[in-house]
Amino acid sequence: MQPTEIPLFPLGTVLFPDGLLPLKVFEARYLDLVGRCLRERTPFGVVALVGGSEVRGQGKTAVRFEPVGTLAELIEVDSPQQGILIARCRGTQRFEAVAPRQQADGLWLADLRALPDDDVVAPDAALAATVRGLATAIAALKEQDADIVLEPHRFDDAGWVANRWCELLPIPQAAKQKLMELPDPQLRLRLVDDYLRGKGVITPPA
């Protein structure tokens, strides 16, 4: 399958497959991007910034971003005032941005090389406490009206559980990027489990 050209949205965050991405869009190039994706029902690519700013005119450091990102599809878009869009997006497939290039208006484009989706595998039995811990965390967030995990909830899917924990944990962006890139969902979940046990969030059975 030949790579397809996609627009990129560099952000100071790592988007995971099935993750929720809220956006406040006000720059002309991104207003145009969101409008086009909404009309054509096409995704855009989210890549994590490692240098510079995605806002034009802010700072003199050249924009640098990770080569591996996640496609985002628009769930809903609202315009509370002229020149501003509030969007909610869902992460879908991971990809590699090939031959990134910048247009005159500052919008980045790249050829897309799709990366395989996680295999759907059940979490190892030894990681059951980490699965239960995620269910508890999501329930607590909903009670606080912080419904930041999209449904359906798939607690029987190791990759889904690992990804939701990666979004919630206060770990550096570079670490989240490495976890997102891991092709083995069971390994990703085991690394999350190690972190939680190291912090005392999950304790071994008595």
N, C-alpha and C positions, 0 to 999 in steps of 0.2 A: 504494500500500500504506500503510495507516494505521500510525502509530508504535505500538509495543507497549511497555507498561511493563516495565521491568527493574530489579532491584536493582543498586546500584553498590557497588564495593569500591574506595575511594580508597587508593592506595598510593604509596610514594615511588619508583616505577619506571615505566617505559614498557613496556607489553606490545605486542609486534609479532605480526601474524598468523603462525601456525605456530611461535610461540615457546613455550618452556617456562617456566612460572611455578610455582615451589615456594612453598607457603604453610604457615605454622604458625598455626592458628586457635585462639583461646582466648576471645575475647569472645562473650557470649551471642548478640548480634545476628548475628554472622558464623557462629557454630556453627549457628544456626537457618537462615541463608541456605544454607550448604553442605549441610546435611541436606535442605532442601527441593529444592535443585538436583539432589542425588543421587537422591532419590526420583522426582522428576518428569523427570529427564534434561533439564534446561533449563540454559542458560548464565547467567552474570552478567556485568556490565560492569566492567572494570578501567579506572580513570581515574587519571592521574598527579596527585598532590598538588602544589599550588603554595603552600600556606599551611596552618598548623595541623597537627594530628595526627589519624590515623584511630583512635587509641586514646582512648576516652572518659576524661576527667579529666586528660589530659596537656596542659598548657599552656592558655593563655587565648585564643590566637589562633583566630579563626573558621576553620573548614575551607574551603579553596578548592581547586578542582581544575579540570583542563583539560576543556573541553567535548567534546573528541574522544578516544575511547578505543577499546578492543578487547574484544570478547566473549571470555570464557574458558569452556571446557568442562572438566569434571572428567575426568581420566584414571584416577586412583586416589586413594583416601582411606583412611588408616589412623588408628587411635586408640590411641597408645602408652600413654595413661593417661586417666583420667576427666577430662572437661572440656577436652581438647586433641585437635585433629585435625591430621594432617599430610596435605596434599593436593598432588598434582601436576596442573597444568592446562595446557591447550594454548590458545594464542590462535587465534581464528578470524577473525571479520569486524570491520572497523572500523565505528564508529558515532559519531553525534553525540547527546549527552545533551540532550534538550529538556525545559525546565521542570523542572529538578531540585528535589526537595523532600525533607524529612527527617521520618521518623516519630518518634513519641514515644520509641522505644527507641534512636534515633540512626541507624538504617539509612536510607541515601539511596536514593531511587527516582527514575527519570526515564523519560520517553517516549523510545523508541529510534527514531532515524532512521538506517537502515542506509546506509552509504557503499559505493560500488562496490569490488569486489575488484580487485587489480592485474590488468592484462592479462598473460597469460603470454607473455613475449617472451624470446628468447635474449639473453644479454649481448652487447654490441658486441664485435667481435673485438679492439679496442684495450684492452679490459678483461680480457683473458684472464689476465694475471698476478694480478689481484685475485681472480679465481675460483680459480686454483691456490693462491693464498695462503690462502684460506678452507679449502680441502680440507686443506692442510697443518696449519692451526691446529686444525681439528676432530680430525684424526688424533693430534696431539700431546696434546690434551685427553683423548682416550680412553685414551691410554697412561698418563696420570696419574689414571685412574679418575674424571675429571671429564666424564662423558658428559652435557653440558648442551644438546646440540642434538638435537632430536627427529628421528626418521626418518619418512618417507623424505627423503634428501638430494637436493635438486633443483638441481644445479649448472648446469643448462641453463635456469634460470629467473632472470632478472635481479632480479625483486622478492625472491625467496627469498634469493638471495645477498646482496643489499643489506641485508635485514632481519637476517640472521644476523651480518653484520659490525657493524651498528648495535648489536646486543646485546653484542657482545664488546668493542667499542672503549671506551676510557675518556674519553668525551666527556660534557659536561654534560647533565643531564636535559632541559633546555629544547631543546637541539640535537636530542636523540633524538626528542623530541616533534614537532618540525618535520619531521624526516625521515620519521617514521611517517605524518604527515598528507599528505605529498606524493603526489599522484595518479599521478605518472609514475614507474614503477619504474626505467626506464633512467636518468632524471635522478638518482634517489636513489642508484643504483649509481655514477654518474659522480662525485657529490659524495663518496661514500665513497672512490673511487679517488683523487680529488684529495687527500683527507686522508691516505691511506696513503702516497702519493708525497711529500707535504710532510713527513711524519715519517720518510721513508727506509725504510719497511717494504716498500714496493714500489718497485723501481727500473726505469727505462726500459731497454729492450733496448740492448745495446752496438751 
